[in-house]
Amino acid sequence: MDKKKCADPSIKECSNCGTSGAKLTCGQCKVAHYCSKACQKQHWNNGHKGSCIAPEKRRPHKEKPSASKAADDQAEDNSESCPICLEVLSDATRCTLPCEHDFHQECVEALRKLGVLQACPLCRADLPDGPQKLFEEGCRMYFLVFRNVESGKTSWRTLTASEQNIITKVKVMFTTAAKQGHAGAQHNIGVMYQHGHGVVQDLKEAARWFRKAADQGNADAQYNLGCMFLNGEGVVQGYKEAARWYLKAAKQGDAGAQYNLGVMYRDGRGVSRDLKEAVRWTRKSADQGEVGAQKNLFSQYLKGEGVPQDDKEALCWLRKAADGGDIGAQHNLGLMYLGGRGVPQDDKEAVRWFRKAADQGYAESQFSLGLMYQMGKGAAQSNKEATRWFRKAAAQGHADAQSGVANMRDGYSYTAHGEN
């Protein structure tokens, strides 16, 4: 039977029978109240014994905060405290349950782990599943739909009713976990809002969730927040803020953030221009296989920017990017073999690399391959093949290739090769 709550909070209800005016208090937990010794004994035997926790043991053990941290906490204007441990709440430690009551994340986890009644201590609403469980189940369901989108079976704008129902459940799971302080869930909600994955695209909302996760040290969120500041998406554009968030993610080993930070040092955006620092971060990213960083290192060594000029070292990084499938790098590697720069001159190798990029639709390589056939360099001379490749490049708007198609009829020969 439902019982009305006392209007006066000073009037306690018996934790066993619900009678108002309970004057006895559990000597250990200081939370349970009773109308009589009999009710207290019955409540103890019915389960309170296993969940009775003294105030000093309610919050998980944490190291003593540093003097600076203590000073920061003392300086906080928000003096709201956790109802379980009575310590000050902060955004970084706050866990908001579906009933909208706030506690420390560690305190709620303790309720789950220590066998305490699985309910909100204030309103007794059932505790939701733990944030990690919600996050993992949300990810599993999300990727059921994501795979359909990636395979072309559907799109985020044309989800079926069933798929939209799944995504709606995913959002609830991620949001519930995120409100309990789960950084991964906070980041994932940000991604959903950033790209409109099953929700109305909202860049401001995406930035808000990214910041929550970034403040907890989530490298993916820090990188994404840096990109939003770089491009002015959902936030006021700010190169300094972009560099600040990239730096946080880069220090955690995020290859994308390291690459972008290297570019910012190279161009002097958000930071003082420093070519050596640019090379340092670019190399960290390149070592992790980031193709863009490998191409930038190629350019830096080729031009001697921030490092001693070195064709062989430049070629080493260019080859890594080409082997990784980058068509611009494959074209440039063809040029290096054609000119004998950093490697022995080799027309056949030049043709091989031009063909790799040309087969993937790279217009500059298609034009260069046409020239090689026209001149019979690295491949048997063939006007037919030359014309075929010129036409492929011309169809993409390549001006020299368009002229090449016409000039083939006049017997005119091109000898120039563009570098990208």
C-alpha positions as CSV (number, residue, x, y, z in Angstrom):
1,M,0.0,0.0,0.0
2,D,1.3,3.4,-0.8
3,K,2.1,5.7,2.1
4,K,2.0,9.5,2.1
5,K,5.4,11.1,2.8
6,C,5.6,13.3,5.8
7,A,5.3,17.0,4.9
8,D,7.7,17.9,7.7
9,P,11.2,16.4,7.0
10,S,11.9,16.4,10.7
11,I,9.2,13.8,11.3
12,K,10.7,10.5,10.4
13,E,9.0,7.4,9.1
14,C,9.7,3.9,10.5
15,S,12.0,2.1,8.0
16,N,10.2,-1.1,8.9
17,C,6.4,-0.4,9.0
18,G,6.3,3.2,7.6
19,T,4.6,4.7,10.7
20,S,5.3,8.4,11.1
21,G,6.9,9.8,14.2
22,A,9.8,7.3,14.4
23,K,12.1,8.5,17.2
24,L,14.6,5.7,17.3
25,T,17.7,5.8,14.9
26,C,20.0,3.0,13.8
27,G,23.2,3.6,15.8
28,Q,25.5,2.5,13.0
29,C,24.2,4.0,9.7
30,K,22.3,6.9,11.3
31,V,19.9,6.7,8.4
32,A,17.2,4.1,9.3
33,H,14.5,5.2,11.8
34,Y,12.1,3.1,13.9
35,C,8.9,3.5,15.9
36,S,9.9,0.7,18.3
37,K,12.7,-1.7,19.3
38,A,10.6,-4.5,17.8
39,C,10.5,-2.9,14.4
40,Q,14.2,-2.2,14.6
41,K,15.0,-5.8,15.4
42,Q,12.7,-7.1,12.6
43,H,14.2,-4.7,10.0
44,W,17.7,-5.8,11.0
45,N,16.8,-9.5,10.6
46,N,15.0,-8.8,7.3
47,G,18.0,-7.4,5.6
48,H,19.2,-4.2,7.1
49,K,22.0,-6.0,8.7
50,G,23.7,-6.6,5.4
51,S,23.2,-3.1,4.1
52,C,23.9,-1.1,7.3
53,I,27.0,1.1,6.6
54,A,28.5,3.6,8.9
55,P,28.7,7.2,7.4
56,E,32.5,7.1,7.3
57,K,32.4,3.9,5.2
58,R,29.8,5.0,2.7
59,R,32.2,6.6,0.3
60,P,34.9,4.5,-1.3
61,H,38.4,5.2,-0.1
62,K,40.2,8.0,-1.9
63,E,43.7,9.4,-1.5
64,K,43.9,12.6,0.5
65,P,43.6,15.5,-2.0
66,S,46.6,17.7,-2.6
67,A,46.7,21.2,-1.0
68,S,46.0,22.8,-4.3
69,K,43.0,20.5,-5.0
70,A,41.6,21.2,-1.6
71,A,41.9,24.9,-2.1
72,D,40.1,24.6,-5.5
73,D,37.3,22.6,-3.9
74,Q,37.0,25.2,-1.1
75,A,36.8,27.9,-3.6
76,E,33.9,26.4,-5.6
77,D,30.8,28.4,-5.4
78,N,28.6,25.4,-5.7
79,S,28.3,24.0,-2.2
80,E,25.8,21.2,-3.1
81,S,26.7,18.1,-1.3
82,C,26.2,14.4,-2.0
83,P,23.4,13.1,0.2
84,I,25.3,9.8,0.9
85,C,28.7,11.0,1.9
86,L,27.9,14.7,2.5
87,E,31.0,15.8,0.6
88,V,30.8,18.6,-2.0
89,L,29.6,17.6,-5.5
90,S,31.4,18.7,-8.6
91,D,30.6,18.2,-12.3
92,A,33.5,15.9,-12.7
93,T,32.2,13.5,-9.9
94,R,28.5,14.0,-10.2
95,C,26.2,11.1,-11.0
96,T,22.6,12.1,-11.9
97,L,20.1,9.2,-11.6
98,P,17.0,9.0,-13.8
99,C,15.0,10.3,-10.9
100,E,17.2,13.5,-11.2
101,H,18.8,13.1,-7.8
102,D,22.6,13.8,-7.7
103,F,25.3,11.8,-5.9
104,H,28.9,11.1,-6.3
105,Q,29.5,8.5,-8.9
106,E,31.7,6.5,-6.5
107,C,28.9,6.5,-3.9
108,V,26.3,5.1,-6.3
109,E,28.8,2.4,-7.4
110,A,29.3,1.6,-3.7
111,L,25.5,1.1,-3.3
112,R,25.6,-1.5,-6.1
113,K,28.7,-3.3,-4.9
114,L,28.1,-3.4,-1.2
115,G,24.6,-5.0,-1.4
116,V,22.8,-2.0,-0.2
117,L,19.1,-1.6,-1.3
118,Q,19.3,-1.1,-5.1
119,A,17.3,2.2,-4.9
120,C,17.8,5.9,-4.8
121,P,18.5,6.7,-1.1
122,L,16.2,9.8,-1.4
123,C,13.2,8.7,-3.4
124,R,13.7,4.9,-3.5
125,A,13.4,4.7,-7.3
126,D,15.1,1.7,-8.6
127,L,18.8,2.2,-9.5
128,P,19.5,2.0,-13.2
129,D,22.0,-0.5,-14.5
130,G,25.6,0.5,-13.9
131,P,27.0,3.0,-16.5
132,Q,29.5,0.5,-18.0
133,K,26.7,-2.1,-18.6
134,L,24.5,0.6,-20.2
135,F,27.4,1.8,-22.3
136,E,28.3,-1.7,-23.6
137,E,24.7,-2.6,-24.4
138,G,24.2,0.8,-26.1
139,C,27.3,0.2,-28.2
140,R,26.1,-3.3,-29.2
141,M,22.8,-2.0,-30.3
142,Y,24.2,1.1,-32.0
143,F,26.5,-0.9,-34.2
144,L,23.6,-3.1,-35.4
145,V,22.3,0.0,-37.1
146,F,25.7,1.5,-37.9
147,R,26.7,-1.6,-40.0
148,N,23.5,-1.3,-42.0
149,V,24.3,2.3,-42.8
150,E,27.9,1.5,-43.7
151,S,26.9,-1.3,-46.0
152,G,24.5,1.0,-47.8
153,K,21.3,-0.8,-46.8
154,T,20.0,2.3,-45.2
155,S,21.1,5.9,-44.2
156,W,20.8,7.9,-41.0
157,R,18.1,10.0,-42.6
158,T,16.0,7.0,-43.8
159,L,16.1,4.6,-40.9
160,T,13.3,2.1,-40.7
161,A,10.9,2.3,-37.8
162,S,12.7,-0.7,-36.2
163,E,16.1,0.9,-36.6
164,Q,14.9,4.2,-35.3
165,N,13.4,2.4,-32.3
166,I,16.8,0.8,-31.6
167,I,18.6,4.2,-31.9
168,T,16.1,5.8,-29.5
169,K,16.8,3.1,-26.9
170,V,20.6,3.6,-27.5
171,K,20.2,7.3,-26.8
172,V,18.4,6.5,-23.5
173,M,21.1,4.1,-22.5
174,F,24.0,6.4,-23.4
175,T,22.3,9.4,-21.7
176,T,21.6,7.4,-18.5
177,A,25.2,6.2,-18.4
178,A,26.5,9.7,-19.3
179,K,24.5,11.3,-16.5
180,Q,26.2,8.8,-14.2
181,G,29.5,10.2,-15.3
182,H,30.6,7.7,-18.0
183,A,33.0,9.5,-20.3
184,G,32.6,7.0,-23.1
185,A,28.9,7.4,-23.2
186,Q,29.2,11.2,-23.0
187,H,31.5,11.1,-26.1
188,N,29.2,8.8,-28.0
189,I,26.2,11.1,-27.4
190,G,28.3,13.9,-28.7
191,V,29.1,11.9,-31.9
192,M,25.3,11.1,-32.4
193,Y,24.5,14.8,-32.2
194,Q,27.5,15.9,-34.3
195,H,26.6,13.7,-37.2
196,G,22.8,13.4,-36.8
197,H,22.9,9.6,-36.1
198,G,19.3,8.9,-35.3
199,V,18.8,12.3,-33.7
200,V,18.4,15.8,-35.0
201,Q,21.9,17.2,-35.7
202,D,22.8,19.7,-33.0
203,L,26.4,20.8,-33.0
204,K,26.0,22.9,-29.8
205,E,24.7,19.8,-28.0
206,A,27.5,17.7,-29.4
207,A,30.1,20.2,-28.1
208,R,28.4,20.2,-24.7
209,W,28.7,16.4,-24.3
210,F,32.2,16.4,-25.8
211,R,33.3,18.9,-23.2
212,K,31.9,16.7,-20.4
213,A,33.9,13.7,-21.6
214,A,37.0,15.8,-22.4
215,D,37.0,17.3,-18.9
216,Q,37.3,13.7,-17.6
217,G,40.3,13.0,-19.9
218,N,38.6,11.2,-22.7
219,A,41.1,11.6,-25.6
220,D,38.5,11.0,-28.4
221,A,36.3,13.8,-27.0
222,Q,39.3,16.1,-26.5
223,Y,40.2,15.5,-30.2
224,N,36.7,16.1,-31.4
225,L,36.3,19.2,-29.2
226,G,39.6,20.5,-30.7
227,C,38.1,20.0,-34.2
228,M,35.0,21.9,-33.3
229,F,37.0,24.9,-32.0
230,L,39.2,24.7,-35.1
231,N,36.2,24.9,-37.4
232,G,33.8,26.9,-35.3
233,E,31.2,24.2,-35.1
234,G,28.9,24.4,-32.1
235,V,31.3,26.8,-30.4
236,V,32.9,30.1,-31.2
237,Q,35.9,29.4,-33.4
238,G,39.2,29.7,-31.5
239,Y,42.5,28.4,-32.6
240,K,44.0,28.6,-29.1
241,E,41.2,26.5,-27.7
242,A,41.6,24.0,-30.5
243,A,45.3,23.7,-29.9
244,R,44.7,23.4,-26.1
245,W,42.4,20.4,-26.6
246,Y,44.6,18.8,-29.3
247,L,47.5,19.0,-26.9
248,K,45.6,17.2,-24.2
249,A,44.6,14.4,-26.6
250,A,48.0,14.3,-28.2
251,K,49.7,13.8,-24.9
252,Q,47.5,10.7,-24.5
253,G,48.8,9.3,-27.8
254,D,45.9,10.3,-30.1
255,A,47.4,10.2,-33.6
256,G,44.9,12.5,-35.1
257,A,45.4,15.1,-32.5
258,Q,49.2,14.8,-32.8
259,Y,48.9,15.3,-36.6
260,N,46.6,18.4,-36.3
261,L,48.8,19.8,-33.6
262,G,51.8,19.5,-35.9
263,V,49.9,21.3,-38.6
264,M,49.1,24.1,-36.2
265,Y,52.7,24.5,-35.1
266,R,53.7,24.5,-38.8
267,D,51.2,27.2,-39.7
268,G,51.4,29.1,-36.4
269,R,47.7,28.8,-35.7
270,G,46.7,29.0,-32.1
271,V,50.4,28.6,-31.1
272,S,53.6,30.3,-32.0
273,R,55.0,29.0,-35.3
274,D,57.7,26.4,-34.5
275,L,58.8,24.1,-37.3
276,K,60.8,21.8,-35.0
277,E,57.8,21.4,-32.7
278,A,55.7,20.7,-35.8
279,V,58.1,17.9,-36.8
280,R,58.1,16.5,-33.3
281,W,54.3,16.0,-33.2
282,T,54.0,15.0,-36.8
283,R,56.6,12.3,-36.3
284,K,54.7,10.9,-33.3
285,S,51.5,10.7,-35.4
286,A,53.4,9.3,-38.4
287,D,54.9,6.6,-36.2
288,Q,51.4,5.4,-35.5
289,G,50.6,5.1,-39.2
290,E,48.7,8.4,-39.7
291,V,49.1,8.8,-43.5
292,G,48.6,12.6,-43.5
293,A,51.4,12.9,-41.0
294,Q,53.7,10.7,-43.1
295,K,53.0,12.9,-46.1
296,N,53.8,16.0,-44.1
297,L,57.1,14.5,-42.9
298,F,57.9,13.7,-46.6
299,S,57.3,17.4,-47.4
300,Q,59.3,18.7,-44.4
301,Y,62.3,16.5,-45.2
302,L,62.1,17.3,-48.9
303,K,62.1,21.1,-48.2
304,G,64.2,21.0,-45.0
305,E,61.5,22.6,-42.8
306,G,62.3,22.0,-39.2
307,V,64.7,19.3,-40.1
308,P,67.9,19.0,-42.2
309,Q,67.0,18.6,-45.9
310,D,67.2,14.8,-46.7
311,D,65.7,13.3,-49.9
312,K,66.2,9.7,-48.6
313,E,64.4,10.4,-45.4
314,A,61.7,12.1,-47.3
315,L,61.3,9.1,-49.6
316,C,61.1,6.8,-46.6
317,W,58.1,8.6,-45.2
318,L,56.5,9.0,-48.7
319,R,56.8,5.3,-49.3
320,K,55.0,4.5,-46.0
321,A,52.1,6.7,-47.0
322,A,52.1,5.2,-50.5
323,D,52.1,1.7,-49.1
324,G,49.2,2.7,-46.9
325,G,47.2,3.4,-50.0
326,D,47.3,7.2,-50.2
327,I,46.9,8.1,-53.9
328,G,48.6,11.5,-53.6
329,A,51.6,9.7,-52.0
330,Q,51.6,7.1,-54.8
331,H,51.7,9.8,-57.4
332,N,54.5,11.6,-55.7
333,L,56.5,8.4,-55.4
334,G,56.2,8.0,-59.1
335,L,57.6,11.5,-59.6
336,M,60.5,10.6,-57.3
337,Y,61.4,7.6,-59.4
338,L,60.9,9.6,-62.6
339,G,63.3,12.3,-61.5
340,G,65.7,10.0,-59.6
341,R,65.3,12.0,-56.4
342,G,66.2,10.0,-53.3
343,V,66.3,6.8,-55.5
344,P,68.0,5.6,-58.7
345,Q,66.0,7.0,-61.7
346,D,63.6,4.2,-62.8
347,D,60.9,4.9,-65.4
348,K,59.3,1.5,-64.9
349,E,58.9,2.1,-61.2
350,A,57.5,5.5,-62.0
351,V,54.9,3.9,-64.3
352,R,54.0,1.3,-61.6
353,W,53.2,4.0,-59.0
354,F,51.4,6.3,-61.4
355,R,49.2,3.3,-62.4
356,K,48.4,2.5,-58.7
357,A,47.0,6.0,-58.3
358,A,45.5,6.2,-61.8
359,D,43.5,3.0,-61.2
360,Q,41.9,4.7,-58.2
361,G,40.8,7.7,-60.3
362,Y,43.6,10.1,-59.5
363,A,43.5,12.6,-62.4
364,E,47.1,13.8,-62.1
365,S,48.4,10.2,-62.3
366,Q,46.1,9.4,-65.2
367,F,47.6,12.4,-67.1
368,S,51.2,11.4,-66.2
369,L,50.5,7.8,-67.2
370,G,49.2,9.0,-70.5
371,L,52.5,11.0,-71.0
372,M,54.6,7.9,-70.2
373,Y,52.7,5.9,-72.9
374,Q,52.9,8.7,-75.3
375,M,56.7,9.0,-74.9
376,G,57.3,5.3,-74.5
377,K,59.0,5.8,-71.1
378,G,58.7,2.9,-68.6
379,A,56.1,1.3,-70.9
380,A,55.8,0.4,-74.6
381,Q,54.9,3.5,-76.6
382,S,51.2,3.5,-77.4
383,N,49.2,6.5,-78.6
384,K,46.0,4.4,-78.0
385,E,46.9,3.9,-74.3
386,A,48.1,7.5,-74.0
387,T,44.8,8.8,-75.4
388,R,42.8,6.4,-73.1
389,W,44.5,7.8,-69.9
390,F,44.3,11.4,-71.1
391,R,40.5,11.0,-71.6
392,K,40.1,9.6,-68.1
393,A,41.8,12.6,-66.6
394,A,40.1,15.0,-69.0
395,A,36.7,13.7,-67.8
396,Q,37.6,14.9,-64.4
397,G,38.3,18.4,-65.7
398,H,42.1,18.1,-65.9
399,A,43.0,21.0,-68.3
400,D,46.3,19.6,-69.6
401,A,44.7,16.2,-70.2
402,Q,42.0,17.9,-72.2
403,S,44.6,19.6,-74.3
404,G,46.5,16.3,-74.5
405,V,43.5,14.5,-76.1
406,A,43.3,17.2,-78.8
407,N,47.0,17.5,-79.3
408,M,47.4,13.7,-79.8
409,R,45.5,14.2,-83.1
410,D,48.1,16.8,-84.1
411,G,51.1,14.8,-83.0
412,Y,52.1,17.3,-80.3
413,S,53.9,15.8,-77.3
414,Y,53.8,16.9,-73.6
415,T,56.8,16.4,-71.3
416,A,55.7,18.1,-68.1
417,H,54.6,16.3,-65.0
418,G,52.7,17.9,-62.1
419,E,53.6,17.3,-58.5
420,N,51.0,17.1,-55.8
